[in-house]
Amino acid sequence: MQLRRDLARRLRRDQTDAEQELWRWIRGRQLGAKFRRQYSIGPYITDFCCLEQLLILELDGGQHAEQIARDERRSAYLAELGFRVLRFWNDQVLTDIEVVLEEIFTNLKVPHPRPLPS
């Protein structure tokens, strides 16, 4: 547990350029929902997580093209817990942030298919 917490802290401190750019736009409820950076869920640390909407944002660099099966298992695990996972390429965040933000905003407006009990 402590190792994962330390890893999450290190990942927050050593964010990629794409993570920094996206965080600049989603922090502080700018899209109407609170996101957390490098949030631990089960055995995984997500890039960004909105607990109130059960929405996870994952940013993928070039290395993810080689670990598609691993990413699919991760997304399936998170989906089993009720999370929706949106994946974006780092390059897309850096070159077309408006499209990325629109997709996130659209998904925040859509009711979750399995909402939490009241």
Backbone as ProteinMPNN parsed JSONL, in Angstrom:
{"seq_chain_A": "MQLRRDLARRLRRDQTDAEQELWRWIRGRQLGAKFRRQYSIGPYITDFCCLEQLLILELDGGQHAEQIARDERRSAYLAELGFRVLRFWNDQVLTDIEVVLEEIFTNLKVPHPRPLPS", "coords_chain_A": {"N_chain_A": [[0.834, -1.193, 0.0], [1.848, 1.285, 0.88], [3.964, 1.45, -0.919], [2.605, 1.749, -3.35], [1.357, 4.194, -2.88], [3.597, 5.849, -2.663], [4.569, 5.551, -5.259], [2.469, 6.716, -6.722], [2.676, 9.359, -5.825], [5.195, 9.984, -6.882], [4.64, 9.755, -9.609], [2.815, 11.856, -9.901], [4.499, 13.988, -9.414], [6.329, 13.722, -11.485], [5.055, 14.223, -13.994], [4.08, 13.66, -17.421], [4.424, 15.738, -20.373], [1.974, 15.773, -21.717], [0.201, 14.934, -19.692], [0.493, 17.085, -17.921], [-0.556, 19.14, -19.501], [-3.258, 18.319, -19.932], [-4.136, 18.233, -17.258], [-4.025, 20.911, -16.607], [-6.328, 21.837, -17.808], [-8.448, 20.378, -16.691], [-8.387, 20.488, -13.94], [-9.584, 21.686, -10.757], [-12.38, 21.577, -11.106], [-13.036, 22.596, -13.634], [-14.411, 21.512, -15.778], [-16.754, 20.958, -14.602], [-16.648, 18.78, -12.92], [-14.88, 16.943, -10.421], [-11.58, 15.936, -10.73], [-9.022, 13.578, -9.961], [-5.514, 13.217, -9.756], [-3.326, 10.577, -10.772], [-4.588, 8.372, -9.384], [-5.158, 5.689, -7.227], [-6.607, 2.578, -7.867], [-7.573, -0.476, -6.933], [-5.189, -2.761, -8.144], [-4.079, -0.884, -9.81], [-2.851, 2.331, -10.947], [-4.474, 5.087, -11.9], [-4.399, 7.573, -14.523], [-6.033, 9.942, -14.474], [-8.897, 10.45, -12.487], [-12.354, 10.644, -12.022], [-14.307, 10.372, -9.449], [-16.99, 10.91, -8.772], [-18.368, 10.726, -11.174], [-17.571, 8.298, -12.047], [-15.514, 8.062, -13.984], [-12.653, 7.544, -15.869], [-9.626, 8.835, -17.082], [-7.176, 8.038, -19.337], [-3.923, 8.475, -20.492], [-1.994, 7.717, -23.248], [1.211, 6.875, -24.304], [3.759, 6.201, -26.787], [4.676, 3.655, -25.971], [2.443, 2.234, -25.289], [1.356, 1.126, -27.555], [2.564, -1.268, -27.78], [1.641, -2.704, -25.652], [-1.048, -3.466, -25.723], [-2.791, -5.591, -24.992], [-2.406, -5.698, -22.226], [-3.357, -3.163, -21.458], [-6.022, -3.492, -22.225], [-6.862, -5.485, -20.409], [-6.597, -4.047, -18.055], [-8.477, -1.952, -18.483], [-10.791, -3.529, -18.631], [-10.907, -4.568, -16.029], [-11.329, -2.197, -14.553], [-13.767, -1.431, -15.66], [-15.381, -3.477, -14.706], [-15.625, -2.662, -12.118], [-17.298, -0.597, -12.434], [-16.426, 1.705, -13.696], [-16.052, 4.02, -16.411], [-13.774, 4.18, -19.051], [-11.772, 6.434, -20.696], [-9.516, 6.75, -23.315], [-6.697, 8.474, -24.488], [-4.277, 9.47, -26.893], [-1.051, 10.72, -26.108], [-0.017, 12.556, -27.955], [-2.348, 13.499, -29.158], [-3.509, 14.95, -27.072], [-1.638, 16.985, -26.809], [-1.707, 18.244, -29.305], [-4.339, 18.624, -30.102], [-6.165, 19.593, -28.107], [-8.718, 20.678, -27.75], [-10.553, 18.897, -28.946], [-10.167, 16.653, -27.337], [-10.998, 17.647, -24.82], [-13.683, 18.187, -25.432], [-14.666, 15.592, -25.853], [-14.323, 14.512, -23.296], [-15.989, 16.241, -21.807], [-18.47, 15.682, -23.009], [-18.799, 13.005, -22.204], [-19.007, 13.384, -19.495], [-21.49, 14.548, -19.312], [-23.234, 12.565, -20.091], [-25.401, 10.25, -18.621], [-24.25, 7.849, -16.264], [-24.134, 4.378, -17.039], [-24.447, 2.571, -14.959], [-25.313, 3.804, -12.306], [-24.208, 4.986, -9.049], [-25.739, 3.902, -5.968], [-28.202, 5.973, -4.324]], "CA_chain_A": [[0.0, 0.0, 0.0], [2.746, 2.435, 0.957], [4.723, 1.516, -2.173], [1.729, 2.306, -4.388], [1.174, 5.616, -2.556], [4.843, 6.526, -3.046], [4.624, 5.571, -6.723], [1.5, 7.727, -7.177], [3.287, 10.686, -5.574], [6.282, 10.186, -7.853], [4.015, 9.984, -10.914], [2.259, 13.225, -9.906], [5.628, 14.916, -9.472], [7.043, 13.557, -12.759], [4.058, 14.115, -15.059], [4.491, 13.892, -18.807], [3.921, 17.003, -20.912], [0.55, 15.606, -22.014], [-0.513, 14.935, -18.413], [0.49, 18.467, -17.427], [-1.477, 19.931, -20.332], [-4.638, 17.948, -19.636], [-4.428, 18.643, -15.88], [-4.243, 22.358, -16.638], [-7.686, 22.091, -18.277], [-9.499, 19.664, -15.951], [-8.28, 20.688, -12.492], [-10.449, 22.709, -10.172], [-13.762, 21.461, -11.602], [-13.251, 23.437, -14.814], [-15.405, 20.859, -16.636], [-17.918, 20.677, -13.777], [-16.451, 17.563, -12.135], [-13.567, 16.895, -9.772], [-10.669, 14.868, -11.138], [-7.841, 13.336, -9.132], [-4.375, 12.746, -10.546], [-2.617, 9.383, -10.329], [-5.444, 7.818, -8.334], [-5.019, 4.245, -7.116], [-7.815, 1.755, -7.825], [-7.115, -1.87, -6.948], [-3.75, -2.87, -8.418], [-3.702, 0.085, -10.836], [-2.847, 3.773, -10.699], [-5.052, 5.724, -13.085], [-3.844, 8.902, -14.785], [-6.989, 10.899, -13.911], [-10.115, 9.757, -12.096], [-13.473, 11.408, -11.486], [-15.075, 9.401, -8.681], [-18.428, 11.2, -8.775], [-18.921, 10.298, -12.464], [-16.963, 7.0, -12.366], [-14.863, 8.255, -15.275], [-11.19, 7.513, -15.808], [-8.93, 9.305, -18.275], [-5.845, 7.455, -19.469], [-3.123, 9.033, -21.58], [-1.093, 6.687, -23.733], [2.357, 7.234, -25.127], [4.137, 5.202, -27.781], [4.874, 2.331, -25.388], [1.152, 1.549, -25.153], [1.083, 0.381, -28.776], [3.141, -2.598, -27.578], [1.02, -3.368, -24.499], [-2.494, -3.347, -25.919], [-3.489, -6.616, -24.196], [-2.329, -5.271, -20.821], [-4.289, -2.033, -21.316], [-7.389, -4.02, -22.311], [-7.152, -6.13, -19.116], [-6.749, -2.955, -17.079], [-9.763, -1.303, -18.741], [-11.846, -4.487, -18.275], [-10.966, -4.598, -14.564], [-11.948, -0.951, -14.111], [-15.17, -1.477, -16.088], [-16.064, -4.37, -13.763], [-15.882, -1.868, -10.912], [-18.285, 0.412, -12.784], [-15.801, 2.885, -14.293], [-15.876, 4.189, -17.853], [-12.379, 4.55, -19.304], [-11.479, 7.123, -21.959], [-8.079, 6.733, -23.606], [-6.23, 9.447, -25.476], [-2.836, 9.461, -27.142], [-0.362, 11.928, -25.648], [0.08, 13.485, -29.084], [-3.661, 14.122, -29.344], [-3.674, 15.951, -26.015], [-0.73, 18.102, -27.061], [-1.956, 18.939, -30.573], [-5.764, 18.831, -30.368], [-6.769, 19.563, -26.775], [-10.14, 21.011, -27.817], [-11.282, 17.659, -29.24], [-10.055, 15.834, -26.125], [-11.867, 18.234, -23.795], [-15.07, 17.997, -25.848], [-15.036, 14.196, -25.586], [-14.448, 14.367, -21.839], [-17.194, 16.972, -21.397], [-19.616, 14.905, -23.49], [-18.937, 11.836, -21.353], [-19.444, 13.83, -18.17], [-22.916, 14.88, -19.405], [-24.0, 11.333, -20.312], [-25.57, 9.529, -17.36], [-23.517, 6.593, -16.153], [-25.069, 3.268, -17.208], [-24.638, 1.894, -13.678], [-25.049, 4.847, -11.297], [-24.095, 4.597, -7.648], [-26.998, 4.078, -5.242], [-28.344, 7.26, -3.637]], "C_chain_A": [[0.877, 1.255, 0.0], [3.552, 2.588, -0.33], [3.885, 2.133, -3.287], [1.51, 3.797, -4.149], [2.422, 6.413, -2.953], [4.97, 6.623, -4.566], [3.668, 6.627, -7.276], [2.052, 9.133, -6.962], [4.363, 10.994, -6.597], [5.699, 10.472, -9.238], [3.39, 11.37, -10.998], [3.375, 14.254, -10.063], [6.288, 14.908, -10.856], [6.076, 13.392, -13.933], [4.672, 14.331, -16.438], [3.946, 15.252, -19.253], [2.419, 16.916, -21.186], [-0.276, 15.603, -20.73], [-0.593, 16.337, -17.831], [-0.522, 19.315, -18.191], [-2.93, 19.597, -20.012], [-5.028, 18.395, -18.226], [-4.719, 20.141, -15.807], [-5.694, 22.685, -16.994], [-8.779, 21.426, -17.44], [-9.446, 19.881, -14.445], [-9.281, 21.736, -12.03], [-11.866, 22.722, -10.717], [-14.05, 22.345, -12.817], [-14.265, 22.84, -15.786], [-16.651, 20.473, -15.838], [-17.805, 19.423, -12.937], [-15.037, 17.566, -11.568], [-12.781, 15.679, -10.258], [-9.512, 14.786, -10.156], [-6.749, 12.806, -10.051], [-3.788, 11.501, -9.915], [-3.339, 8.731, -9.151], [-5.402, 6.289, -8.376], [-6.383, 3.569, -6.998], [-7.372, 0.305, -7.968], [-5.626, -1.916, -7.213], [-3.223, -1.8, -9.38], [-3.67, 1.513, -10.305], [-3.328, 4.421, -11.99], [-4.421, 7.096, -13.29], [-4.737, 9.969, -14.148], [-8.284, 10.155, -13.62], [-11.13, 10.746, -11.537], [-14.372, 10.407, -10.775], [-16.571, 9.646, -8.765], [-19.11, 10.766, -10.07], [-18.412, 8.919, -12.884], [-16.315, 7.022, -13.753], [-13.356, 8.326, -15.076], [-10.645, 7.986, -17.146], [-7.534, 8.71, -18.272], [-5.159, 8.07, -20.672], [-2.068, 8.013, -21.964], [0.0, 7.276, -24.598], [2.654, 6.104, -26.1], [4.284, 3.799, -27.23], [3.564, 1.548, -25.298], [0.769, 0.782, -26.415], [1.58, -1.057, -28.639], [2.485, -3.346, -26.426], [-0.496, -3.265, -24.545], [-3.25, -4.344, -25.043], [-3.506, -6.227, -22.72], [-3.312, -4.123, -20.554], [-5.739, -2.502, -21.373], [-7.795, -4.719, -21.013], [-7.408, -5.086, -18.046], [-8.113, -2.282, -17.244], [-10.917, -2.22, -18.363], [-12.016, -4.56, -16.762], [-11.693, -3.353, -14.041], [-13.423, -0.905, -14.489], [-15.981, -2.384, -15.162], [-16.423, -3.637, -12.467], [-16.873, -0.735, -11.187], [-17.725, 1.666, -13.424], [-15.883, 2.845, -15.814], [-14.449, 4.683, -18.041], [-12.284, 5.2, -20.676], [-9.971, 7.135, -22.13], [-7.778, 7.747, -24.706], [-4.731, 9.249, -25.669], [-2.243, 10.776, -26.644], [-0.329, 12.982, -26.743], [-1.244, 14.206, -29.322], [-3.899, 15.21, -28.307], [-2.838, 17.193, -26.324], [-1.064, 18.891, -28.324], [-3.426, 19.281, -30.822], [-6.566, 18.788, -29.071], [-8.264, 19.855, -26.812], [-10.997, 19.769, -28.059], [-11.293, 16.751, -28.014], [-11.014, 16.35, -25.055], [-13.34, 18.058, -24.146], [-15.523, 16.567, -25.572], [-15.201, 13.945, -24.084], [-15.738, 15.015, -21.366], [-18.455, 16.21, -21.807], [-19.853, 13.697, -22.593], [-19.344, 12.2, -19.928], [-20.943, 14.129, -18.161], [-23.787, 13.636, -19.544], [-24.153, 10.605, -18.978], [-24.817, 8.194, -17.389], [-24.495, 5.432, -16.287], [-25.35, 2.494, -15.921], [-24.369, 2.903, -12.549], [-24.935, 4.263, -9.89], [-25.447, 4.747, -6.965], [-27.022, 5.4, -4.488], [-28.047, 7.134, -2.166]], "O_chain_A": [[0.661, 2.171, -0.793], [3.799, 3.705, -0.785], [4.382, 2.938, -4.073], [1.478, 4.58, -5.099], [2.32, 7.507, -3.506], [5.417, 7.638, -5.098], [4.024, 7.356, -8.203], [1.907, 9.998, -7.825], [4.447, 12.107, -7.116], [6.204, 11.332, -9.959], [3.429, 11.998, -12.055], [3.217, 15.26, -10.754], [6.747, 15.942, -11.341], [6.267, 12.513, -14.774], [5.64, 15.073, -16.602], [3.102, 15.84, -18.577], [1.68, 17.864, -20.923], [-1.345, 16.211, -20.686], [-1.632, 16.733, -17.304], [-1.253, 20.108, -17.599], [-3.747, 20.501, -19.839], [-6.139, 18.885, -18.023], [-5.566, 20.577, -15.027], [-6.233, 23.694, -16.537], [-9.927, 21.869, -17.475], [-10.377, 19.492, -13.739], [-9.756, 22.559, -12.813], [-12.491, 23.781, -10.782], [-15.182, 22.792, -13.005], [-14.908, 23.573, -16.537], [-17.507, 19.744, -16.339], [-18.78, 19.03, -12.296], [-14.116, 18.122, -12.166], [-13.26, 14.546, -10.202], [-9.08, 15.793, -9.594], [-7.011, 12.055, -10.99], [-3.749, 11.367, -8.692], [-2.774, 8.564, -8.07], [-5.587, 5.681, -9.43], [-7.203, 3.93, -6.153], [-6.853, -0.091, -9.012], [-4.865, -1.187, -6.576], [-2.042, -1.813, -9.727], [-4.363, 1.856, -9.348], [-2.681, 4.321, -13.032], [-3.958, 7.714, -12.331], [-4.261, 10.803, -13.377], [-8.718, 9.324, -14.418], [-10.805, 11.577, -10.689], [-15.118, 9.673, -11.424], [-17.349, 8.693, -8.822], [-20.305, 10.47, -10.067], [-18.774, 8.422, -13.95], [-16.534, 6.134, -14.576], [-12.855, 9.066, -14.23], [-11.133, 7.594, -18.205], [-6.792, 8.866, -17.302], [-5.75, 8.175, -21.747], [-1.337, 7.507, -21.112], [-0.256, 8.069, -25.503], [1.877, 5.156, -26.215], [4.039, 2.833, -27.953], [3.585, 0.318, -25.237], [-0.061, -0.124, -26.352], [1.073, -1.959, -29.306], [2.756, -4.533, -26.245], [-1.144, -3.009, -23.53], [-4.246, -3.981, -24.417], [-4.518, -6.41, -22.042], [-4.013, -4.122, -19.542], [-6.591, -1.977, -20.656], [-8.93, -4.574, -20.559], [-8.322, -5.223, -17.232], [-8.823, -2.065, -16.262], [-11.922, -1.751, -17.829], [-13.141, -4.608, -16.266], [-12.57, -3.456, -13.183], [-14.243, -0.396, -13.724], [-17.14, -2.091, -14.867], [-17.412, -3.964, -11.811], [-17.243, 0.002, -10.273], [-18.475, 2.609, -13.675], [-15.795, 1.781, -16.427], [-13.971, 5.515, -17.27], [-12.661, 4.607, -21.687], [-9.234, 7.486, -21.209], [-8.495, 7.859, -25.7], [-4.01, 8.906, -24.732], [-2.877, 11.826, -26.753], [-0.581, 14.16, -26.49], [-1.256, 15.392, -29.652], [-4.43, 16.272, -28.629], [-3.291, 18.319, -26.119], [-0.743, 20.076, -28.414], [-3.729, 20.131, -31.658], [-7.532, 18.034, -28.956], [-9.009, 19.329, -25.985], [-12.051, 19.613, -27.442], [-12.318, 16.149, -27.694], [-11.758, 15.573, -24.456], [-14.161, 17.808, -23.263], [-16.643, 16.352, -25.108], [-16.121, 13.243, -23.665], [-16.499, 14.41, -20.61], [-19.402, 16.111, -21.026], [-20.998, 13.397, -22.255], [-19.965, 11.393, -19.237], [-21.598, 13.984, -17.129], [-24.955, 13.652, -19.154], [-23.166, 10.367, -18.282], [-24.765, 7.514, -18.413], [-25.582, 5.483, -15.712], [-26.382, 1.833, -15.808], [-23.317, 2.856, -11.912], [-25.483, 3.204, -9.585], [-26.228, 5.623, -7.335], [-25.977, 5.893, -4.061], [-28.119, 8.121, -1.434]]}, "name": "protein", "num_of_chains": 1, "seq": "MQLRRDLARRLRRDQTDAEQELWRWIRGRQLGAKFRRQYSIGPYITDFCCLEQLLILELDGGQHAEQIARDERRSAYLAELGFRVLRFWNDQVLTDIEVVLEEIFTNLKVPHPRPLPS"}
